Amino acid sequence: MLQISELADGQTVYIIYSNPHTPTVATIQEGYISVDALGASVVVYDYYHTLEDDDAVFASYEDAEQVYKQYVL
């Protein structure tokens, strides 16, 4: 899992994304990092989510999949 301080603007990352309309559905989604004056955000589906210390951000799909299998399945 990556720390916010390790992220760079434009970097491709992977997150475990929970569907807001169906809370029991989660998938691994690719996104990218956007850094501005307010901090770092991950962009998925044209939605900006400001990152916080407890957000799980992964460098590879495989890393995200390991955590997904451990906690979601």
C-alpha positions in Angstrom: 0.0 0.0 0.0 1.3 3.4 -0.9 1.6 6.4 1.4 0.2 9.8 0.3 3.8 11.2 0.5 4.9 8.6 -2.1 2.4 9.7 -4.8 3.1 11.9 -7.8 0.8 13.9 -10.0 -0.4 11.8 -12.9 0.7 8.5 -11.4 -1.5 5.5 -12.2 -2.8 3.8 -9.0 -5.3 1.1 -8.1 -8.0 1.4 -5.4 -10.7 -0.9 -4.0 -13.8 1.0 -5.1 -17.1 0.4 -3.3 -20.2 1.1 -5.4 -22.1 4.0 -3.7 -25.4 2.6 -4.9 -24.8 -1.0 -3.9 -22.6 -1.0 -0.7 -22.0 -4.8 -0.9 -20.3 -4.5 -4.3 -16.7 -3.5 -4.5 -14.2 -3.7 -7.4 -10.6 -2.9 -8.1 -10.4 0.3 -10.2 -7.5 2.0 -11.9 -7.2 5.8 -11.3 -4.7 8.5 -11.4 -3.3 10.9 -8.9 -4.0 14.6 -9.1 -2.0 17.0 -6.9 -3.1 20.6 -6.3 -2.8 23.2 -3.6 -5.3 21.3 -1.5 -3.4 18.1 -1.5 -3.5 14.8 -3.4 -6.7 13.2 -4.9 -7.3 10.0 -6.8 -9.5 10.4 -9.9 -11.8 7.5 -10.8 -14.7 7.7 -13.2 -14.0 11.5 -13.5 -14.6 11.8 -9.7 -12.0 13.4 -7.5 -11.6 11.8 -4.1 -9.3 13.7 -1.7 -6.9 11.2 -0.2 -6.6 10.8 3.5 -4.2 8.7 5.6 -6.6 5.7 5.9 -7.3 5.4 2.1 -5.8 2.3 0.5 -3.9 3.1 -2.7 -1.9 0.5 -4.5 0.9 0.7 -7.1 -0.3 -2.4 -9.0 -3.5 -4.3 -9.7 -1.9 -7.4 -8.1 -1.2 -5.6 -4.8 -4.8 -4.4 -4.7 -6.1 -7.9 -5.5 -4.3 -9.4 -2.6 -6.0 -7.1 -0.1 -9.3 -7.4 -1.9 -9.2 -11.2 -1.6 -8.2 -10.9 2.1 -10.9 -8.4 3.2 -13.7 -8.4 0.6 -14.2 -12.0 -0.3 
